[in-house]
Amino acid sequence: MEPQSIRAVQPGPDRVLLVTWKNGAESPVDVAGHIDRFAIFAPLHEEAMSFGSVSVGENGWSAHWSDDMEISADTLWRLALEQGAGWFRAWRKERGLTQEGAAKALGLSLRMVRYYEAGTHLLSKTVRLACAGLDLERAA
């Protein structure tokens, strides 16, 4: 899947950005590690600038705090792919499911499960919700 530009961005808890992509897909993206890695983001740690002041950058190509401080849409897309793959893989393994078992339980094709775990396709909000629903169903 090609990287997308950003339609909307909202701050979430614990340095997570809730990104709505141009195509309408939504992703929670944990940017804490990225922010910790670069000194330019120090004001976000020192609360000199609020993490919550994030906005969509020019033409949707970044999450923007100031002219000197932004994260590109490409970086956010990469992080969303990596984090979605890790989350889905961990969810599946914690439940003792094979890829085939997860596909059947969630009503997905085996190919899509493999795409999600490989990080080549953005993990959709619908699949995250289906995972949560399956957990609730199993707990009942």
N, C-alpha and C positions, 0 to 999 in steps of 0.2 A: 504494500500500500504506500502511496505517495504521502509525504508529509503534508499537513494541512495548515492553513493560516488559522488564526484564532478569531472566533466570533465574540466570545465573552470569557472573562476570567474573574473568579471570586476567591478571596482568601478563605481557607478552611483552617481547622485546628492543626497545631503542630507543624507549621510550615508546609502545609499542603495547599496546592492551588487546584481549584475545581475549574477545569478548562472545558469550554464548549468550543469545538472545532467548527470550521466553516461548513462542513458537511452535516452538522447537527449532532455528531457523536460527542459524548461527554467522558472526561477522564479525570479522576483524582490523580494529581502528580505531586509526589513528595519531593520538594526541592531543598530540604534541609541539608543534605549532603553536598549539593551543588553550592548552596549559599556558604556553607562552612569552608569549602575548598578555595574560595576566592576572596581576597581582602577587600575588593570593591564593594562587597555586600555587608561589610562591618556595620554600617549604620542600621541595618535591619536587626542586628544582634543587640546593638546598644540602645535600641528603641529611639535613636535620633530621628529615625524615619519608621513609620509603622509598616509592618508587613501587610496590613490591611489596606494600605493606600494603593495597592496594585491596580493597574488598569491595562486595557488593551493598547499596545503600541501602534504606531503608524501602519496603516494597511493590514493590521492583524498579524504582523510578523514578529511580535514579541509580547512578553508580559513586562510591563513597564512600571518602574517606580520613579525614575528621574532620567534626565538625559544621559547620565553616566551609569545608570544601574537598570539593566534589563536582562531578561533571559529570552533567547531567540525561540521562535516557534519550533524550529528544527530540533533544538535541544529538548524542549518540552515534549515533542513527539517521540523522540528517542527514549526519553525517560518513561513516558507513558507505556511504550511498547515493552521495555525491559521490566518495569514494575508490574504491569498486567500479566506478563508471562510468569514472573516469579510468584505472584499472588495466586494465579490459577493453578500452577504446578503444586504449590504448597497446599492449597485447598484440597486438590485431588488426592495427594499422597496422605494427608492427615486423615482422610476418610477411607484409606485403603482401597481406593479405586484405581483400576488400570485406565489407560486412555480410552479404551473401548467401553469400559464400565461407565466412565464419566460421560461419554458421548450419549450412551443409551439413557442414563439417568436424567440428563439435561435436554434430551431431544435434539442433540446436535449431530452433525456428521463427524466421523472420526477425523476427516481431513481438517475440519475447523478446529477441533481440539488440538491437533498437531500444530496448526498455524498459530493458535493462541500461545501454546507452550514454547514455540520457537521464537515468539516475539515478532512475527512477520505481519500479524494483523492485530489491530487495536482491540483489546478486550472490551466488549460492549457492556454498557450499563445493564442491558437486558440479561446478559449471561451472569453478571455479578448478582443481580436480583434473583435469578433462577437458582444460583448456588445457595443464596440465603434462604430461599423458599424451601429448597430440598433439605437444608439443615433443620429448619423448623418442622418440616413434615416428619423427619426422622426422629426428632426429639419428642414428638407428641405420642 
